[in-house]
Every structure is written in C-alpha cells, then in structure tokens.
C-alpha cells in the first residue's frame, strides 16, 4: 500500500476518533448539566411559590391562603369566594392534571362533603 494512502487513513482515523470522543464527552458532561439546570429551575419554582402569597403583587390577603402543594399550590379563602391558586414562574405552564382541575372548577363541578368519623 502506498505511504500516502496510509497517511490519509491515519488522519481519517484520528478525525473519527476525535469526533467520537467529543460525542462521548458531550453525553457524559453536557447532558447532565442540562438536566441539572432543569432540576435547579424546578427547585427555584418550588421555593418561589412558597413566598408568592407574601409578595407585594399578590392580589389577596396572604393570611387567608392555604398551601396544598400538589396538584395545585393552594386555596385562597375570601369572604365571598374560594380561589384555587397555581403559581407559575419563568413562563411555566399548567400540566395536564392541573388543566383538568381548572376545567372542573370552570364547569362548576366542585362539591362539598362532610365526612363524619364514627367511633
């Protein structure tokens, strides 16, 4: 085989190895960093929603707000109405379960029961 041909095969082999190395490093380093950023955003959202009722922009009395946590953040009790509240930050959107709950409330499919515990 010609020495020139061996040289090009060697160079192509090095390039392929380099590209494979970059792909492996990307999978081991860059993808976990993206996942970590997403989990940090979720953590930031959870912390922020704990303080949201106490923010100046919150339109209701924070003392009348009760946290639920999941599937909605809480309930605001006013003298003339009860409000289901979901806090979102950074352009967050309702998930499917929250959309269903919102639709049930809008369709007035909300009930009250008193569950009596007998001894």
Buried (B, 14 or more C-beta within 10 A) or exposed (E): EEEEEEEEEEEEEEEEEEEEEEEEEEEEEEEEEEEEEEEEEEEEBEEBBEEBBEEEEBEEEEEBBEEEEEEBBBBBBEEEEEBBBBBBEEEEEBEEEBEEBBEEBEEEEEEEEEEEEEE
